[in-house]
């Protein structure tokens, strides 16, 4: 059901607090990835191919969070005014959000694949170059932004009055199954497959007579892929309510405010992804420590100059 006219609606007491919580999480998910990107740019030790892939994920999270910020602000305004109103950007926001969300998940797949290839196929030097990875990043962006056109051009993205959002309606349909496959199933299953293949490869290496430094490197890359898998698991766990509502919609009508409930978990997951990215990346930690030490030195010099 869609509407472009302004009309009143009864607002539940929990709507506005939920909107504010979502807005806080999204704001954090915009600020901190931007800080990460700034650190990656200014710190020369972060100018590596692996950090390029991480920077891509940070950029995508920032863009996705910015889109969600616009959507949540719009919902909050409508809830506070107790009105129903579909603005001109509503459908476009839904299209871009779906596309960027898929691209973000594929960015984790690129990270896992890069770690796998550097261990299993170290002779593929072309694959380890920044130019080749930029091409792959470009391809994932095209795929991510192109796939939602299937249901957008058929005008299947509708404005949901109860949830104050434009979204592909839940229910047993080709477009919904297609969306779930493109956004979650394909990238998640491929990351899991890469992880287990790398586990088996490292186990075989440990049983064979292998150079110690080669084995250590393989174990280090396996550790990084395990961390990427944890990121994916966070997405799956916090996206579980959405999955439940999708499954329910195949058989019956889901809860009235299903999108509000599902999307707040998605907004929270953006913060958890940021925390995990920082916790799992030693280069970013080192960059942060360097910046903190520099600031402390500058403060000491300023204080010393003032005292003198």
C-alpha positions, 0 to 999 in steps of 0.5 A: 500500500502506498501513499504520497499524500500527507495524513495522520497516523497513531504513533506507538510510544516506543517509535520515537525512542527506537528512532533515536537509538537507531540515529545514535548507532548510525551516527557512530557508524558514520564517524568512526569509519571516516576516522579509519579512512583518515588514518589509512590515508595519512599513515604510510604503513597502512598503504597496502593492498589488504588495507585498501580492501579494508578502506573499501569496507569502511567507505561502504559502511559510511555510505550505507550508514549515511543513507540509513541516517537519511531514512531514520531522520525522515521516519523520526520527523514523521513519527514526531508529527504523527503523519504519513508522508512519502517523500520524493527520495524514499524509493531512491534511498531504498534502492541505494541502501539495498545496493550498498548493503550488498556491496558491503557484504561483497567487500568482506568476500574480497578481503577473504578471497585476497587472504586465501589467494596469497596463501594458496596461490602465492605465484599469482602476483598479478592478483596481489597488486593494488590495480587488480584489487581496484578492478575487483572493487569496481566490479563489486560496486557495479554488481551491488548497484545493478542487482536492485534494478530488477525489482526497482524498475518493476515498481516493486519497492513500495512505501509501507505506511506502518513502518514509514519506509520504502522497501520491497514488501515481504512475502513469497516472491521471486524478487524477495528471494533474489534480493536475499540471495544477492545481499546475504546468501551468496557472499556469506556462503562464499566467505564460509567456503573460503574459510573452511578451504583455508583451514584444510589447506593450513592443516595439510601444510602443517603435516607436510615438510614446510618452511616455518615462515611459509606456515606462519604466514598461512596461519596468520592469513587464516586468522584474518579470514577467521576474523572476517568470518566473525564479521559476517556472523555478526551480520547474520546474528543481528540480521536474524530478526529480518530473516525470521520475518521473511520466513514468516511472510512466506506462510502468513502476514508478518508482525505489523511493525516488522521493518522497524524491528528488523532495521533497528538490529541492522543499525546496531550491527553497523556499530558492532562491525566498526568495533570488530574492524578496529579490534581485528586490525592491528595496523589500525590499532598501531596507527591510532597509537601513533596519533595518540603519541604524537598528540601527547608529544605536541602537548608536552612541547606546548606545556614546556614552551609555556613553562619556559 
